[in-house]
């Protein structure tokens, strides 16, 4: 143990020592004020000897039953104590990102960090002086009071329409800190993007602790981030961890959901054999559970797999089966998604007139939904533009692509924006417009921003254009 850090620790008040040790139990080295407040447990559970002055002070100032202002003031004093001892480093709000002022969780700033050596000392002290159940409870409190409310709020705002796993909301804990409310989708997605490393660290810690239900809930609520910002590698890791958690719980529905999600990300990454295996396993579980909606989800995903590997007839069959089942169970939005996938398949196979009819009908179906799905409605417009391009309707194709690109700005979805820009490049090439190279470069930049495998294809196209220009 580092003697200098231990000497600094020995110079703290008992409450300061308790906070320092509890920081050592955390899987992150970066803390907001709300996270540090969540570390300190309710009075009956505090790690101080009963009957002492320090225990009485804890009861008086830090018990959540007391006023928030009094508790917050005392926590700030403890943070200042650790900062003066050089055991924490503070980063005030004015040095944080521009989004910090609008962050309803406070995680963007002000923040405090702990360096590697003090963090290790804190961990060793906690392992020695605090009971295992106390150390575990601290991690759970941060999740329940800080991360889960924010994740739930972001998920509900960005993807209000999707099926979710049962909620673990704890009304008492939420009442103590207040509900989290993001102002718009962009803020919610930015928050998820900025803090995914912290969330992932807690997911891993929860799995190690055997908190499998919380693992499932946190990973399930990351769907908006996976949908719009991709994070392919981390998505695969955390979805696989959630699959194992579901297995530990013998939760076949959750296993099926995670297998489907793993299949989808494997399709995006080009892992087609792994995708097929995962999706077939997911469908088998949904059939066992007699979950028609879930079966349709799996068939729709299997259609995407067959489309990706060029099995057009199999893909069309799966999309039609999925659409019919969605219709039977009343999942109208999902029926639109399956119909869109079928229309996009028609474009891929050069059936442009058929695609035009299918996709135009899908646009109308999306417009008729009681709960709008603007994001997927814009995705349909990209493929409708592709159908018009195939028929050499250049003006219609360009107008639809520009409309889709403009609308997607609100979602900051790099891959779909890149699809729209790539389509504009194809139109420029077909019409011998000089913007072709520029559009390809824009599409490449967007694909590269999320490490999309599509970047290699665009890079090759740009190289071909460069080589032709030299000749």
N, C-alpha and C positions, 0 to 999 in steps of 0.2 A: 504494500500500500504506500502511496506517495506521502512522505512525512510532512511536506509543506502543506499539502491540501488537508491532511488530517489535522494539522495544527490550526488551520483556518476553520475547520469544522468544529474543533474543540472550543474555539472562541465564540461560537454562536450561542444564542439563547436556545433553550430546549425546543421551543416552537420552530425556530430557524433550523435547528438540526433535523427536526422531523420533516420539514418541507424539503430540505436537501436530500435526505434519504429517499423520500417518495419520488423525487425527480429521478433518482437512480433506477426506479422500477420501470420507467417509461422507455418504449422502443424508439423514441425520437429525441433529438437534442435541441429542438426548437419549440418554444412554448409561447402561446398567447396568454394574456391575463386570465381569460376564462379557463384555459387549460390548467394553469397553476392553481386557480381557485378550486377547480374540481379535484385536485390532488388531495386536498385536506378533507378528511371524512367528517361525517356528522359527529356531534359531541360524544354520543355513547360509544363510538368506535375509535376515538382518537388514540394515537400511540403514545400517551403520556401517563405517568403513574397517577393513580387515583389519590385524591386527598392533597395533592401538591398545589402550590400557588399557580404553576403553569397550567395544570388541568383546570383550575377555576377560571383562569384567563381564557382558556379555550372555550369553556362553556359560555363565558360572558360575551366574547367577541367573535368567535368563529362558528358557533352553532348556526346552521342554516335557518333555524327557527327565529333567529334574531333578524333585525333589519338588514337588507342587502348593503346599504351604505356603510353600516358599522362593520360588517364582515369584510367588505371590499377594502375599507380603510386599513383594517388590520392585516389583510393579505398584502397590501402594498407595502406596509412597514416591513413585513418579512422578506418580500422581494428585495427591497432596498438594503436590508441587512445582508442578504446573500451577494448582492451586487457590490456593496462596499468591501466585502471580504474577497472579491474577485472570483467568486464561485459561480456567478452568472454574469453574462455580458448583455447589456440592454441595447436595443435598437429602437429608438423612438419612432413615432408615426411619421414624422416629417422626412425620414430617410427611407421609408418603405415605398412600395410601388404606388402609382397613382390610384389604383383600385382600392387601396387600403381604407380610405375614408368611407367608402361605400360598402365595406365588407361587414355584413351584419353579425358575423361570428367573431370578429376581432382578431382572426388568425393572420391577417395580412400586416398587422402592426397596431400598437407597438408590440414587439416580441422580445423575448429573452432567450439566449442560447447558452448551452453549457459545453465546454470544451471536452475533448476525449478523456483526458486524465482525470479531471474532477468527476466526470460522469461515471467512469469506472470505479472511482473511490466511493461515490454515492451508492452505486450498485452493490459493491462489496459490503458496505455498512448496512444497507437494507437487508441483504441476505443474512447478515449476522444478527441484527437487532430486531427485525420485524418478522412477524409470523407469515408463512406462505399465503394464508388466506387474506391477510392485510395487503400484501403486495399485489395479489390478484385483483382484489377489490378496487385498488387504485386505478388499474388499467381499465377495468369495466366502467368506473365512474367517468373517466374522460370520454370513453366511447358513448356512454348513455347520455351524458350531459352536454357534450360539445360536438362530436363527430356525427352521431346518428341523427340528431335533430336537423343539422345542416344538410346531410345527405338526403334525408327524407324530403326536406323542403325543395332542394334542387331537382330531385327526381320527379316530384309532383308537378313542379312548374314546367320543366322541359319536356317531359313525356307523360302528360296527364292521363293518357288513354290506355296505357299498357297494363297487362295483368301483373300483379305483384304477389310476393310471398306474404303470409300473415305478418302483421306488424308487432313489434316488440315494444311499442311506445310505453314509457313509464310516466303517467300523468304527474306524479309527485316531483320527479326529477325535472321534467319540462317546466313545471310551474315555478320551480326555484330559479330558473334562468330566463324564462320567457321563450316563446316560439321564435324560430328563425324565419325571416321573410326576406327573400331576394327581390330586388326591384324588377328584374326581367330575366329572360333566358340567358342573355349575354353575361350578366353578372354571375348567375348560377354556374354556367359552364366555365367561366374564368376561375371561379372559386374551386371547382372540381379539378381543373387543370393545374392550378397552383399548388394544391395540397394533396395530389394523388400519392406522392411519395410518403407523406405522413399517414394517410389512410392505409396504404399498403403495409406500412410497418405495423400498424395496429391490427390489421387483419392477420398478419403472420403471428403476432404475439397472441391474439385470441385463439388461433388454431392450436398453438403450442400449449395453451392453458386448458384446452378442451372446451372452449366456449363456442361450440359449433353453430348454435343457432344465430349467434351474433355475427359469426363469419358469413353465414348465408345472407343475412339481412344487409350487411354492409356491401358485399359484393353484388348482390341483386340490385341495390340502389345505385351502383356505378354504371348501369346501362346507358344513361344519357351521355356520359363521358365516352364510353366505348362507341356509341352511335355517331357522335359528332367529332370527337377528337382522336379516335382510334386507339392509340397507345397499344399497338398490336401485341408486343412482347409481354407487357405487364398484364394486359387483358387475358392472355392465354395462361399466365402463371396464376392469377387470382381466381379465374374461373375454374381452373383445375383444382386449386385449393378448396374452393367452395364445393366442388364435386366430391372431394374426399370428406369434407365436413358432412355433406348430405348422406354419404355412405355410413359415417359413424352414427348418424341419427336414424338410419334406416328409413329415410324420407325419399321414397321413390319419385314423387312428383318433383322435388327439388333436384334429384339426380337427373331426371329427364330434361329439366330446364337447363341445367348446366351443360349436359352433353350436347344439347341443341346449340347453345351459345359457343361451345368449343368447336363444334362443327362449322358454324358460321365464320368464326375467326380463322379457322384452318383454310377455308375456301379463300378468304382474302389473302392469306399468306402463301397460297399455292400448295398447301399440304393436303392434297386431294384424297389420298388413301386414308389419312387420319380423319379427315372430315367425313368421309363415307362411313367409316366404322362408328364414329361418334353419333352420327345422325340415325343410323340404323338401330343402334342401341337405344337412343332416345325414343324412337318410334315404338320399339318393342315395349318399353316401359309404359308409354301412353296407352298402347293397346291393352296391356294388362290392367291398367287403372280405369279403362273404359272412359277416358277423357277425350271427348271428341274434339274440343277446341285444341287441346294439346296435340292430338294426332294431326290436325290440320296444320298447326305450326311446324311440325316435323316434316310433313309432306311438302310444304312450301319451301322449307330449307333444303330438302332433298332435291326439289326442282332447281334450286340455285346451284347445287352441286352438279347435277346433270348438265345444266346449261354451261357451267364453267368448263366441263371436260368434253363438251361437244355432243352429248347425247340428247339431241333436240327432242326426239319423240318421247323419251322417258321424262324429260323436263316438262314438256307440255302436259303429259298425263298427270304428273304430280301437281302442277299448278291448278289444273282443272278439278282434281279431287279435293285439293285444299279449298278452292273457292266454293265448291258445292257444300262442303262441310261447314265452312264459315257461315254460309247462307242459312243452313239448317239450324245452327245454334244462335243465330242472330248477331254474329260478329261482323257487322257491316264494314267497319274500317279495315279489318283484316281481309275481308273479301276483296276490297279495293286493292290491297297490296298484292294479293295473288293474281288478280286480273292485270295489274300493272306488270308483274313479272312475266305473264304470258304475252302481253303486248311487246315487251322488250325482247322476248325470245323471237317473236315474229320479225322484228327489225334485224336481229342477228342473222336470221336465216334468209333475209332478202325478201320476205313477204310483206312489202311495204304497204300495199293497199289494205291488207288484212290488219296490219299493225295500226294503220291510221284509224280504222273503225274501232278496234279494240281500245286503243289509248284515248281516243276522243270520248268514248263512252266512260272510260275510267275517270277522266277529268270531271265529267258531269257527276259521276257517282261520288267522288270526293267532295264536290261542291254541295251535294245534297246531304252530307252527314250532319247530324245534329250537333256534334262536337267537332269543330274543324281540325284538320291535320294539315296545316300549311306546308310543313316540311315535305311530307310525302307527295302532296299535290304538286309541289315544284319539281320533285324528282320525275314525276310522270311527264311534265312538260319537256324535260330534257330528252326523254325517249320519243316523245311525239315529234320533237324537232328533228331527231335522227330519222324518223320515218319520212318526214317532209324532205329532208336532204336526199334520202334514197330515191325519192320521186322527182328530184331536182326542183323542188319548190323552195328556192333559196331564200326569198324574202320571208316566207312563213317560218322557215327553219331558223333564220337569224333572229326574228322577232321573239320567237319562243325561247331561244337560248339566252338572249339578253334579259328577257323577263325573269327566267329562272335564276340567272346569275345574280340579278339585283335582289330578288327575294331571299336567296340563300345567304346574303350578307348578314341577315339578322340571326342566323344560326351558326355562323363561323364554321361551317362544315367544309373542310379543305377538299375532301375527296369529291363530294358532289359539285362543289364550285369548280374544281379542276375538270370534271366531266363536261360542264357547261362551256368552259374555256376551250377545252380540246375540241368540242363540237364547233365552236366558232373558228378554230383553226382549220377544221375540215371544210367548213363553208368557204373560208378564205382560199384554200387550195383549189377547191372546185371552181371558184369564180375568178381565179388568178389574181387574188387580192394580195397586196404586198404585206399585209399584217400577219401572214401565215407563220413566219419565224417567231415574231413577237408573241403570238398567241401560244405557240408551243412552249416558249420559254416561261410564260406565265403559268401554264399548266404544270410544267416541270417543277417550278418553285412551290406550287401548292401541294403536289404529290410528295415532294421531298420534305415538306414541313411536318408531315405525319409518318415519314418513312414508309410510304406506300410502295408495294412492289410494282405498281404501274409506272413509277418514275423511270425504271430501266427502259421500258418501251418508248417513252417520250424522249429519253436521252438518245436512243438509237435513231429516232426520227430526226432529231436536231442534228445529229452527226451526219445523216444522209443529206440533209439540206445544205450543210456546210460544205460537204464534199462536192455536191453538184454545183455550188456557187464557184468553187475553185476551178471547175472545168468550164 
